[in-house]
Amino acid sequence: MRRYVRDTYCALFERNGWVYGDGALSIAAQKWLDKGGSCATGSNSEPTRTVPCEQTNPGTGTRIIDCALLHHIRRSEVIAYVAGLRRDGDVQCDDGTPVDELGVP
């Protein structure tokens, strides 16, 4: 598993210049992940199709985001990224982490 992550993600991030000298990731890595994410939808009467993944917390309209990578991105970049997402409403991490605790100094 560790080799898979290193080869699939870390090497790609490094090739694209998304890893800083101190080991923190650039927000470009998260944006790449956002663009690549997809989910499936369908019903008994129609075939399954691929759609963008957008989760909301039912009843609140809060957008749920995948925060795993955001723990390793510079805090200043995470703050700007989340601010952009918040223009459309509140944002919450899928793993329960408070959004203002994301990122590395």
C-alpha positions in Angstrom: 0.0 0.0 0.0 2.8 2.4 0.9 4.5 1.8 -2.4 1.2 2.4 -4.3 0.7 5.8 -2.6 4.3 6.8 -3.2 4.2 5.8 -6.9 0.7 7.0 -7.6 0.5 10.3 -5.7 3.9 11.4 -4.3 5.8 10.8 -7.5 3.2 12.6 -9.5 3.1 15.5 -7.1 6.8 15.8 -7.1 7.0 15.7 -11.0 4.5 18.5 -11.2 6.4 20.7 -8.7 3.6 20.4 -6.0 6.0 19.4 -3.1 7.8 22.2 -1.4 11.3 21.8 0.0 10.0 21.4 3.5 7.7 18.5 2.4 4.4 20.4 2.5 2.2 20.1 -0.6 0.9 22.8 -2.9 -2.8 23.4 -3.1 -2.4 22.4 -6.8 -2.3 18.8 -5.5 -5.8 19.2 -4.0 -7.2 20.9 -7.0 -5.9 18.0 -9.2 -7.6 15.6 -6.9 -10.8 17.6 -7.0 -10.8 17.5 -10.8 -10.2 13.8 -10.9 -12.8 12.7 -8.4 -16.0 11.2 -9.7 -19.0 9.3 -8.4 -21.6 7.1 -9.9 -25.4 7.7 -10.0 -28.3 5.8 -11.5 -31.5 4.0 -10.7 -33.3 0.8 -11.6 -34.8 2.5 -14.7 -31.6 4.1 -16.0 -28.0 3.1 -16.4 -25.3 4.2 -14.0 -23.4 7.3 -15.1 -20.4 9.2 -13.8 -21.0 12.6 -12.2 -18.9 15.0 -10.1 -18.7 14.2 -6.4 -20.5 16.8 -4.4 -21.7 15.9 -1.0 -23.9 18.0 1.2 -25.1 17.4 4.7 -28.8 16.8 4.3 -31.0 19.4 6.0 -28.1 21.9 6.4 -26.8 22.5 2.9 -23.3 22.3 4.3 -20.8 21.1 1.7 -18.7 18.1 2.9 -15.2 18.0 1.5 -12.4 15.4 1.5 -9.8 16.8 3.8 -7.2 14.0 3.9 -4.8 15.8 1.6 -5.5 19.2 3.1 -3.7 18.1 6.3 -0.5 18.2 4.3 -0.9 21.5 2.4 0.4 24.8 3.6 -2.2 26.5 5.9 -2.2 29.8 4.0 -3.1 27.9 0.8 -5.8 25.9 2.6 -7.4 29.1 4.1 -7.7 30.7 0.6 -9.0 27.4 -0.9 -11.7 27.0 1.8 -12.6 30.7 1.5 -13.4 30.1 -2.2 -15.6 27.1 -1.3 -17.4 29.0 1.4 -18.7 31.5 -1.2 -21.4 28.9 -1.9 -22.1 28.1 1.8 -20.6 26.4 4.8 -17.9 23.8 4.4 -17.2 20.8 6.7 -14.5 18.1 6.6 -15.5 14.5 5.9 -13.2 13.3 8.7 -14.6 15.6 11.3 -11.5 17.9 11.5 -12.4 21.5 12.1 -11.7 23.3 8.8 -9.7 26.0 10.6 -7.2 23.3 11.9 -6.3 22.1 8.4 -2.9 22.6 6.8 0.7 22.8 8.0 2.4 26.1 9.1 
